[in-house]
Amino acid sequence: LQAKMSRPVQARRLEGIDKNIWVEFVQLAATYSKVNLGQGFPDFPAPDFLQEALKRALGGGNHMLHQYTRAFGHPPLVKALAQLFEKLLGRELDPMTNVMVTVGAYQALFCCFQAFVDEGDEVIIIEPFFDCYEPMVKMAGGTPVFVPLRPKAPKDGKLMSSADWQLDPAELASKFSQRTKAIVLNSPNNPLGKVFSRGELELIAELCVKHDVLCVSDEVYEWLVYDGKEHTRIASLPGMWDRTVIIGSAGKTFSATGWKVGWTVGPDRLLQHLRTVHQNSVYHCATIAQEAVAQGFQRELTLYGKPESYFVQLPRTLQQKRDLLIQSLVAVGMKPIVPEGTYFLVADISEFKSDVPEVPNSDEPYDYRFTKWMIKNKGLAAIPLSAFYSEAHKNNYTSFIRFCFAKEEATLKAANDILQKWKKEKTS
């Protein structure tokens, strides 16, 4: 008797979404790179006050912190989040119904798509987009509809800014229809570092209200905004609170991406459905990490707006790191797009066409080939920008790569050394 299964085991919803950029590039970077500016995590420590909070939670004698807490969020954490978002949104929040804690922002996104998207529903995604939006929409049975940010060349030889990438209002409006269930907004945007202006958000909000569409607002980089720019929350615009789920992340807020504590904030009429998905998928996030994050927020609430607040200090530090990397890239002949926020900057590599050998019969986009060549031959890892585009639009954006600058000064200096050496080789 043959005991092997012959019928297909894979669920239909997984068809076509099994390839993943991170699996390949993380492996390549681990094998070849001396300096990894690919994946988006800091290699500097989380702040002392957060580490202390975790030690206290572990050794403070409250043995119940090793057990289950409330499934939808540890009470001290949802209370602290509600207090903070009351300030940010200017409205009263109920910690028990307007906030839900998730396993990182990633699970918050998963809950949103599973809770709101049905077979045949359309979900508008702005390109370039954080790569999990598309497979998560498809797994829920939805159809992603893409609308690109279009770059406008800056005047007088200035470096391009992420603000130069904009939505075409008519093009955006044309994507809304009876079938549109939601739009995913990511501001500040990964990979570009674009911070959507109030005017751009008002345009999106008007279309959401007009077509009765939900907004999934991924705001994990909300505190990481540079050059005096301001992060506007779309939920605070007229008509938007009732139809928006805000997604946040302690990983990005407190530089502790491995803790996997995220959250959703929104009206109970939306969050009740997220709670159903959460209850029936992960059920619960690590109690002890939630306790430590709660203490981090309690500290930040007392220092709100003061110079010693971590939310004020971190973007200052990161802005300096951004500027260091910009200088290094400009020196070697790449053209960085100056980001207004996030951990990331995108650089134009079109000047390097002659450096990278052609691969015969390859259907790989140039930015993929370039990045792999750079990892293997220069020891510097980045991520190709076309990975953040849909199949249909990938080939229009193959001369850019994404770097992460949320790194120790020593890491950025090592990257600079590689680039300087490369520059000498180019000119010799």
DOVO-629098 format. One record per residue (C-alpha): residue in one letter; x, y, z. Coordinates in Angstrom, 3 decimals. Layout:
// DOVO-629098
+------+----------+----------+----------+
| rest |        x |        y |        z |
+------+----------+----------+----------+
|    A |        X |        Y |        Z |
...
+------+----------+----------+----------+
//
This chain:
// DOVO-629098
+------+----------+----------+----------+
| rest |        x |        y |        z |
+------+----------+----------+----------+
|    L |    0.000 |    0.000 |    0.000 |
|    Q |    1.265 |    3.445 |   -0.911 |
|    A |    1.009 |    5.620 |    2.220 |
|    K |    2.004 |    8.799 |    0.347 |
|    M |   -0.666 |   11.464 |   -0.107 |
|    S |   -1.453 |   12.244 |   -3.703 |
|    R |   -4.080 |   14.925 |   -3.299 |
|    P |   -2.875 |   18.555 |   -3.045 |
|    V |   -2.215 |   19.591 |    0.530 |
|    Q |   -1.841 |   23.345 |    0.020 |
|    A |   -4.905 |   25.546 |    0.570 |
|    R |   -5.927 |   27.569 |   -2.494 |
|    R |   -5.461 |   30.806 |   -0.555 |
|    L |   -1.685 |   30.196 |   -0.489 |
|    E |   -1.369 |   29.921 |   -4.264 |
|    G |    1.082 |   32.397 |   -5.736 |
|    I |    2.156 |   33.931 |   -2.434 |
|    D |    4.808 |   31.440 |   -1.372 |
|    K |    7.807 |   33.431 |   -2.672 |
|    N |    9.167 |   35.936 |   -0.188 |
|    I |   11.894 |   38.546 |   -0.676 |
|    W |   13.071 |   38.345 |    2.951 |
|    V |   13.832 |   34.631 |    2.926 |
|    E |   16.227 |   35.051 |   -0.007 |
|    F |   17.894 |   38.340 |    0.917 |
|    V |   18.274 |   37.657 |    4.648 |
|    Q |   20.049 |   34.409 |    3.712 |
|    L |   22.295 |   36.204 |    1.176 |
|    A |   23.193 |   38.921 |    3.690 |
|    A |   23.987 |   36.327 |    6.377 |
|    T |   26.255 |   34.463 |    3.960 |
|    Y |   28.174 |   37.282 |    2.272 |
|    S |   27.688 |   40.699 |    3.825 |
|    K |   30.087 |   42.440 |    6.190 |
|    V |   27.601 |   45.278 |    6.710 |
|    N |   23.856 |   44.612 |    6.615 |
|    L |   21.720 |   47.672 |    5.858 |
|    G |   18.985 |   45.436 |    4.452 |
|    Q |   16.438 |   44.434 |    7.092 |
|    G |   14.680 |   47.092 |    9.141 |
|    F |   15.845 |   46.644 |   12.687 |
|    P |   18.230 |   48.682 |   14.864 |
|    D |   21.534 |   47.128 |   15.912 |
|    F |   21.779 |   49.623 |   18.805 |
|    P |   20.305 |   48.745 |   22.206 |
|    A |   16.744 |   49.440 |   23.319 |
|    P |   16.673 |   52.340 |   25.824 |
|    D |   17.902 |   51.647 |   29.385 |
|    F |   14.519 |   52.485 |   30.950 |
|    L |   12.852 |   49.774 |   28.835 |
|    Q |   15.476 |   47.149 |   29.660 |
|    E |   15.147 |   48.058 |   33.365 |
|    A |   11.365 |   47.689 |   33.114 |
|    L |   11.779 |   44.183 |   31.697 |
|    K |   14.202 |   43.221 |   34.491 |
|    R |   11.757 |   44.582 |   37.073 |
|    A |    8.893 |   42.657 |   35.511 |
|    L |   10.964 |   39.458 |   35.566 |
|    G |   12.392 |   39.794 |   39.064 |
|    G |    9.926 |   42.053 |   40.821 |
|    G |    8.134 |   39.328 |   42.721 |
|    N |    4.858 |   39.501 |   40.768 |
|    H |    4.835 |   35.872 |   39.641 |
|    M |    1.506 |   36.413 |   37.826 |
|    L |    3.423 |   38.247 |   35.082 |
|    H |    4.545 |   34.779 |   33.957 |
|    Q |    0.916 |   33.762 |   33.356 |
|    Y |   -1.872 |   34.741 |   30.960 |
|    T |   -3.137 |   38.280 |   31.150 |
|    R |   -6.252 |   39.670 |   29.463 |
|    A |   -6.357 |   38.248 |   25.906 |
|    F |   -6.955 |   41.577 |   24.150 |
|    G |   -4.210 |   43.441 |   25.996 |
|    H |   -2.549 |   43.586 |   29.398 |
|    P |   -4.624 |   46.135 |   31.399 |
|    P |   -1.694 |   48.479 |   32.295 |
|    L |   -0.665 |   48.595 |   28.617 |
|    V |   -4.093 |   49.275 |   27.100 |
|    K |   -4.633 |   51.987 |   29.757 |
|    A |   -1.336 |   53.692 |   28.916 |
|    L |   -2.048 |   53.462 |   25.160 |
|    A |   -5.545 |   54.882 |   25.616 |
|    Q |   -4.124 |   57.812 |   27.624 |
|    L |   -1.505 |   58.551 |   24.988 |
|    F |   -3.898 |   58.318 |   22.035 |
|    E |   -6.436 |   60.529 |   23.825 |
|    K |   -3.763 |   63.237 |   23.686 |
|    L |   -2.815 |   62.488 |   20.076 |
|    L |   -6.363 |   62.257 |   18.709 |
|    G |   -8.104 |   64.700 |   21.022 |
|    R |  -10.922 |   62.286 |   21.942 |
|    E |  -11.850 |   60.096 |   24.888 |
|    L |  -10.923 |   56.428 |   24.544 |
|    D |  -12.009 |   53.327 |   26.427 |
|    P |   -8.893 |   51.169 |   26.975 |
|    M |  -10.999 |   47.997 |   26.937 |
|    T |  -12.854 |   48.589 |   23.659 |
|    N |  -10.752 |   51.126 |   21.673 |
|    V |   -7.348 |   49.428 |   22.034 |
|    M |   -6.218 |   45.875 |   21.283 |
|    V |   -2.678 |   44.532 |   21.748 |
|    T |   -1.262 |   42.271 |   19.014 |
|    V |    1.853 |   40.203 |   18.308 |
|    G |    3.628 |   43.095 |   16.617 |
|    A |    2.061 |   45.358 |   13.998 |
|    Y |    2.307 |   42.385 |   11.628 |
|    Q |   -0.443 |   40.475 |   13.438 |
|    A |   -2.500 |   43.672 |   13.690 |
|    L |   -2.450 |   43.885 |    9.871 |
|    F |   -3.381 |   40.206 |    9.582 |
|    C |   -6.349 |   40.727 |   11.936 |
|    C |   -7.574 |   43.705 |    9.875 |
|    F |   -7.553 |   41.877 |    6.551 |
|    Q |   -9.093 |   38.719 |    8.024 |
|    A |  -11.782 |   40.697 |    9.863 |
|    F |  -12.849 |   43.077 |    7.080 |
|    V |  -12.044 |   41.585 |    3.677 |
|    D |  -14.359 |   39.130 |    1.924 |
|    E |  -14.037 |   37.197 |   -1.349 |
|    G |  -14.106 |   39.751 |   -4.166 |
|    D |  -13.583 |   42.840 |   -1.985 |
|    E |  -11.043 |   45.295 |   -3.369 |
|    V |   -8.341 |   46.816 |   -1.176 |
|    I |   -6.393 |   49.841 |   -2.439 |
|    I |   -2.653 |   49.677 |   -1.762 |
|    I |   -0.365 |   52.663 |   -2.396 |
|    E |    2.941 |   51.739 |   -4.091 |
|    P |    5.678 |   51.267 |   -3.027 |
|    F |    4.188 |   49.301 |   -0.116 |
|    F |    5.432 |   47.178 |    2.782 |
|    D |    5.497 |   43.799 |    1.107 |
|    C |    3.109 |   41.790 |    3.345 |
|    Y |    0.021 |   43.896 |    2.454 |
|    E |   -0.501 |   42.147 |   -0.878 |
|    P |   -0.289 |   38.475 |    0.266 |
|    M |   -2.369 |   39.224 |    3.381 |
|    V |   -5.151 |   40.771 |    1.265 |
|    K |   -5.057 |   37.780 |   -1.103 |
|    M |   -5.138 |   35.266 |    1.776 |
|    A |   -8.329 |   36.925 |    2.970 |
|    G |   -9.848 |   36.446 |   -0.501 |
|    G |   -9.555 |   40.099 |   -1.474 |
|    T |   -8.226 |   41.720 |   -4.639 |
|    P |   -5.414 |   44.253 |   -4.222 |
|    V |   -5.756 |   47.385 |   -6.386 |
|    F |   -2.508 |   49.330 |   -6.720 |
|    V |   -1.952 |   53.051 |   -7.105 |
|    P |    1.626 |   54.345 |   -7.360 |
|    L |    3.244 |   57.391 |   -5.820 |
|    R |    4.723 |   59.202 |   -8.838 |
|    P |    8.130 |   60.890 |   -8.527 |
|    K |    8.536 |   64.486 |   -9.706 |
|    A |   12.120 |   65.482 |  -10.471 |
|    P |   13.418 |   68.202 |   -8.104 |
|    K |   14.649 |   71.492 |   -9.548 |
|    D |   18.248 |   72.775 |   -9.734 |
|    G |   20.175 |   69.531 |   -9.093 |
|    K |   18.929 |   69.173 |   -5.507 |
|    L |   18.631 |   65.707 |   -4.015 |
|    M |   15.132 |   64.323 |   -4.399 |
|    S |   13.006 |   64.177 |   -1.228 |
|    S |   10.432 |   61.528 |   -0.376 |
|    A |    7.936 |   64.434 |   -0.522 |
|    D |    8.567 |   64.557 |   -4.300 |
|    W |    6.748 |   61.215 |   -4.631 |
|    Q |    3.037 |   62.006 |   -4.779 |
|    L |   -0.340 |   60.530 |   -5.561 |
|    D |   -2.093 |   61.711 |   -8.697 |
|    P |   -5.506 |   62.774 |   -7.278 |
|    A |   -7.468 |   61.742 |  -10.405 |
|    E |   -5.682 |   58.387 |  -10.584 |
|    L |   -6.348 |   57.721 |   -6.895 |
|    A |  -10.043 |   58.651 |   -7.246 |
|    S |  -10.365 |   56.294 |  -10.239 |
|    K |   -9.403 |   53.297 |   -8.044 |
|    F |  -12.412 |   53.712 |   -5.709 |
|    S |  -15.568 |   51.797 |   -6.699 |
|    Q |  -18.534 |   49.895 |   -5.234 |
|    R |  -16.196 |   46.977 |   -4.664 |
|    T |  -13.635 |   48.933 |   -2.610 |
|    K |  -13.729 |   47.762 |    1.000 |
|    A |  -10.590 |   49.412 |    2.385 |
|    I |   -7.468 |   51.406 |    1.635 |
|    V |   -4.138 |   50.674 |    3.330 |
|    L |   -2.274 |   53.825 |    4.306 |
|    N |    1.317 |   53.678 |    5.539 |
|    S |    2.611 |   57.016 |    6.769 |
|    P |    5.498 |   57.468 |    7.407 |
|    N |    5.933 |   55.088 |    4.460 |
|    N |    8.271 |   52.103 |    4.314 |
|    P |   10.291 |   51.901 |    1.994 |
|    L |   10.341 |   55.549 |    0.804 |
|    G |   10.302 |   57.363 |    4.137 |
|    K |    7.496 |   59.588 |    2.821 |
|    V |    5.391 |   61.408 |    5.425 |
|    F |    2.011 |   62.128 |    3.838 |
|    S |    1.084 |   65.815 |    4.086 |
|    R |   -2.167 |   66.949 |    5.625 |
|    G |   -3.465 |   67.836 |    2.142 |
|    E |   -2.712 |   64.342 |    0.809 |
|    L |   -4.438 |   62.741 |    3.809 |
|    E |   -7.486 |   65.002 |    3.361 |
|    L |   -7.761 |   63.794 |   -0.240 |
|    I |   -7.679 |   60.142 |    0.905 |
|    A |  -10.147 |   60.890 |    3.740 |
|    E |  -12.658 |   62.576 |    1.390 |
|    L |  -12.602 |   59.551 |   -0.922 |
|    C |  -13.031 |   57.147 |    2.022 |
|    V |  -16.046 |   59.079 |    3.303 |
|    K |  -17.568 |   59.490 |   -0.179 |
|    H |  -17.283 |   55.760 |   -1.017 |
|    D |  -17.847 |   54.482 |    2.549 |
|    V |  -14.450 |   52.766 |    2.662 |
|    L |  -12.385 |   51.614 |    5.670 |
|    C |   -8.827 |   52.824 |    6.265 |
|    V |   -6.134 |   50.531 |    7.675 |
|    S |   -3.574 |   53.078 |    8.847 |
|    D |   -0.133 |   51.562 |    9.440 |
|    E |    1.622 |   54.186 |   11.591 |
|    V |    4.461 |   52.149 |   13.079 |
|    Y |    6.993 |   54.933 |   12.334 |
|    E |    4.791 |   57.665 |   13.860 |
|    W |    7.584 |   59.036 |   16.117 |
|    L |   10.346 |   58.763 |   13.523 |
|    V |    9.829 |   61.975 |   11.583 |
|    Y |   12.652 |   64.368 |   10.636 |
|    D |   13.451 |   67.976 |    9.713 |
|    G |   10.643 |   69.353 |   11.872 |
|    K |    7.977 |   67.556 |    9.805 |
|    E |    4.751 |   66.578 |   11.519 |
|    H |    2.989 |   63.226 |   11.457 |
|    T |   -0.741 |   63.803 |   10.869 |
|    R |   -3.049 |   61.005 |   11.969 |
|    I |   -5.765 |   60.362 |    9.400 |
|    A |   -8.163 |   59.208 |   12.158 |
|    S |   -8.204 |   62.797 |   13.454 |
|    L |   -9.632 |   64.145 |   10.150 |
|    P |  -13.406 |   64.710 |    9.742 |
|    G |  -15.403 |   61.501 |    9.254 |
|    M |  -12.358 |   59.236 |    9.687 |
|    W |  -12.352 |   58.046 |   13.326 |
|    D |  -15.364 |   55.855 |   12.673 |
|    R |  -13.745 |   54.053 |    9.711 |
|    T |  -10.049 |   53.852 |   10.649 |
|    V |   -7.952 |   51.266 |   12.468 |
|    I |   -4.615 |   52.743 |   13.605 |
|    I |   -1.749 |   50.245 |   13.838 |
|    G |    1.332 |   50.843 |   15.998 |
|    S |    4.413 |   49.006 |   17.174 |
|    A |    6.553 |   48.986 |   20.305 |
|    G |    9.290 |   47.502 |   18.118 |
|    K |    9.634 |   50.759 |   16.177 |
|    T |    8.572 |   53.087 |   19.014 |
|    F |   11.091 |   51.750 |   21.561 |
|    S |   13.715 |   50.168 |   19.235 |
|    A |   12.866 |   46.629 |   20.400 |
|    T |   11.639 |   44.844 |   17.274 |
|    G |   12.166 |   41.361 |   18.750 |
|    W |    9.622 |   41.920 |   21.525 |
|    K |    6.765 |   41.722 |   19.005 |
|    V |    4.314 |   43.976 |   20.831 |
|    G |    1.969 |   45.924 |   18.570 |
|    W |   -1.504 |   47.431 |   18.876 |
|    T |   -4.612 |   48.625 |   17.112 |
|    V |   -6.568 |   51.721 |   18.111 |
|    G |  -10.031 |   52.456 |   16.720 |
|    P |  -13.778 |   52.464 |   17.314 |
|    D |  -15.316 |   49.456 |   19.066 |
|    R |  -17.524 |   48.720 |   16.018 |
|    L |  -14.326 |   47.858 |   14.081 |
|    L |  -12.182 |   46.476 |   16.899 |
|    Q |  -14.810 |   43.946 |   17.986 |
|    H |  -14.161 |   42.054 |   14.725 |
|    L |  -10.389 |   42.222 |   15.194 |
|    R |  -10.878 |   40.714 |   18.659 |
|    T |  -12.667 |   37.727 |   17.066 |
|    V |   -9.732 |   37.041 |   14.711 |
|    H |   -7.163 |   37.621 |   17.473 |
|    Q |   -9.012 |   35.317 |   19.881 |
|    N |   -9.017 |   32.561 |   17.268 |
|    S |   -5.469 |   32.911 |   15.985 |
|    V |   -2.820 |   33.865 |   18.550 |
|    Y |   -5.200 |   34.464 |   21.492 |
|    H |   -2.636 |   36.390 |   23.498 |
|    C |    0.745 |   38.190 |   23.495 |
|    A |    3.611 |   37.735 |   25.963 |
|    T |    2.512 |   39.191 |   29.322 |
|    I |    5.970 |   40.191 |   30.482 |
|    A |    6.797 |   42.133 |   27.310 |
|    Q |    3.441 |   43.948 |   27.564 |
|    E |    4.182 |   44.878 |   31.190 |
|    A |    7.590 |   46.352 |   30.244 |
|    V |    6.134 |   48.274 |   27.272 |
|    A |    3.372 |   49.611 |   29.552 |
|    Q |    6.062 |   51.003 |   31.876 |
|    G |    7.841 |   52.526 |   28.882 |
|    F |    4.656 |   54.351 |   27.903 |
|    Q |    3.977 |   55.452 |   31.499 |
|    R |    7.430 |   57.078 |   31.530 |
|    E |    6.811 |   58.743 |   28.150 |
|    L |    3.434 |   60.069 |   29.300 |
|    T |    5.114 |   61.932 |   32.176 |
|    L |    7.776 |   63.339 |   29.789 |
|    Y |    5.374 |   64.032 |   26.915 |
|    G |    6.753 |   66.817 |   24.684 |
|    K |    9.805 |   67.398 |   26.928 |
|    P |   13.355 |   67.275 |   25.509 |
|    E |   14.290 |   64.196 |   27.576 |
|    S |   11.384 |   62.164 |   26.116 |
|    Y |   12.580 |   59.156 |   24.104 |
|    F |   10.022 |   60.098 |   21.430 |
|    V |   11.875 |   63.415 |   21.039 |
|    Q |   15.415 |   62.037 |   21.329 |
|    L |   15.162 |   59.023 |   19.008 |
|    P |   14.218 |   60.944 |   15.828 |
|    R |   17.057 |   63.422 |   16.515 |
|    T |   19.568 |   60.578 |   16.726 |
|    L |   18.151 |   58.864 |   13.646 |
|    Q |   18.173 |   62.075 |   11.609 |
|    Q |   21.943 |   62.326 |   12.204 |
|    K |   22.362 |   58.691 |   11.117 |
|    R |   20.284 |   59.369 |    8.005 |
|    D |   22.516 |   62.333 |    7.104 |
|    L |   25.685 |   60.262 |    7.585 |
|    L |   24.438 |   57.608 |    5.183 |
|    I |   23.297 |   60.228 |    2.652 |
|    Q |   26.834 |   61.706 |    2.573 |
|    S |   28.397 |   58.265 |    2.084 |
|    L |   26.037 |   57.363 |   -0.781 |
|    V |   26.404 |   60.709 |   -2.555 |
|    A |   30.203 |   60.329 |   -2.407 |
|    V |   30.105 |   57.046 |   -4.325 |
|    G |   27.662 |   58.334 |   -6.961 |
|    M |   24.318 |   57.025 |   -5.736 |
|    K |   21.460 |   59.508 |   -5.541 |
|    P |   19.613 |   59.168 |   -2.225 |
|    I |   15.976 |   60.223 |   -1.920 |
|    V |   16.006 |   62.123 |    1.375 |
|    P |   13.392 |   60.484 |    3.632 |
|    E |   11.130 |   62.602 |    5.860 |
|    G |   10.666 |   59.675 |    8.280 |
|    T |   11.215 |   55.962 |    9.108 |
|    Y |   14.405 |   53.827 |    9.287 |
|    F |   14.880 |   53.779 |    5.517 |
|    L |   16.208 |   55.653 |    2.571 |
|    V |   15.941 |   54.734 |   -1.080 |
|    A |   18.827 |   55.472 |   -3.457 |
|    D |   18.930 |   55.733 |   -7.241 |
|    I |   21.575 |   53.357 |   -8.673 |
|    S |   21.155 |   54.130 |  -12.382 |
|    E |   24.758 |   55.442 |  -12.593 |
|    F |   26.046 |   51.910 |  -11.898 |
|    K |   24.679 |   50.109 |  -14.949 |
|    S |   28.224 |   49.421 |  -16.236 |
|    D |   29.463 |   47.992 |  -12.889 |
|    V |   27.102 |   45.046 |  -12.776 |
|    P |   27.652 |   42.232 |  -15.256 |
|    E |   24.651 |   41.292 |  -17.421 |
|    V |   23.155 |   37.893 |  -16.604 |
|    P |   22.170 |   36.157 |  -19.856 |
|    N |   18.530 |   34.954 |  -20.062 |
|    S |   17.734 |   36.472 |  -16.656 |
|    D |   14.264 |   37.903 |  -16.137 |
|    E |   15.413 |   39.359 |  -12.823 |
|    P |   14.970 |   43.127 |  -12.519 |
|    Y |   18.157 |   45.225 |  -12.505 |
|    D |   17.765 |   46.275 |   -8.844 |
|    Y |   17.670 |   42.578 |   -7.795 |
|    R |   20.797 |   41.800 |   -9.841 |
|    F |   22.567 |   44.915 |   -8.545 |
|    T |   21.741 |   44.202 |   -4.889 |
|    K |   22.885 |   40.568 |   -5.093 |
|    W |   26.086 |   41.647 |   -6.851 |
|    M |   26.715 |   44.328 |   -4.191 |
|    I |   26.156 |   41.855 |   -1.327 |
|    K |   28.470 |   39.246 |   -2.873 |
|    N |   31.202 |   41.534 |   -4.268 |
|    K |   31.179 |   44.524 |   -1.887 |
|    G |   29.876 |   42.939 |    1.314 |
|    L |   27.130 |   45.576 |    1.678 |
|    A |   23.492 |   44.451 |    1.957 |
|    A |   20.396 |   46.415 |    0.902 |
|    I |   16.975 |   45.482 |   -0.522 |
|    P |   15.783 |   46.054 |   -4.132 |
|    L |   12.957 |   48.614 |   -4.308 |
|    S |   10.947 |   46.713 |   -6.919 |
|    A |   10.245 |   44.113 |   -4.177 |
|    F |    7.814 |   46.731 |   -2.795 |
|    Y |    5.780 |   46.890 |   -6.033 |
|    S |    3.089 |   44.689 |   -7.592 |
|    E |    4.032 |   42.381 |  -10.490 |
|    A |    2.400 |   44.773 |  -12.954 |
|    H |    4.456 |   47.814 |  -11.891 |
|    K |    7.755 |   46.191 |  -10.769 |
|    N |    9.563 |   46.912 |  -14.012 |
|    N |    9.007 |   50.684 |  -13.803 |
|    Y |   11.072 |   50.988 |  -10.614 |
|    T |   14.191 |   48.861 |  -11.082 |
|    S |   16.893 |   51.496 |  -10.579 |
|    F |   16.453 |   52.002 |   -6.819 |
|    I |   17.509 |   50.122 |   -3.669 |
|    R |   16.506 |   50.545 |   -0.011 |
|    F |   18.966 |   50.996 |    2.861 |
|    C |   18.216 |   50.924 |    6.604 |
|    F |   20.092 |   53.611 |    8.584 |
|    A |   18.771 |   52.693 |   12.054 |
|    K |   22.184 |   51.314 |   12.942 |
|    E |   25.110 |   51.947 |   15.308 |
|    E |   27.494 |   54.677 |   14.181 |
|    A |   30.180 |   51.959 |   13.817 |
|    T |   27.941 |   50.043 |   11.363 |
|    L |   27.342 |   53.181 |    9.277 |
|    K |   31.071 |   53.953 |    9.385 |
|    A |   31.849 |   50.425 |    8.148 |
|    A |   29.339 |   50.968 |    5.317 |
|    N |   31.076 |   54.270 |    4.508 |
|    D |   34.463 |   52.490 |    4.360 |
|    I |   33.082 |   49.976 |    1.840 |
|    L |   31.623 |   52.811 |   -0.273 |
|    Q |   34.856 |   54.840 |   -0.153 |
|    K |   36.888 |   51.828 |   -1.273 |
|    W |   34.378 |   51.206 |   -4.055 |
|    K |   34.671 |   54.860 |   -5.168 |
|    K |   38.486 |   54.527 |   -5.409 |
|    E |   38.099 |   51.370 |   -7.514 |
|    K |   35.634 |   53.160 |   -9.808 |
|    T |   37.940 |   56.144 |  -10.387 |
|    S |   41.209 |   54.237 |  -10.684 |
+------+----------+----------+----------+
//
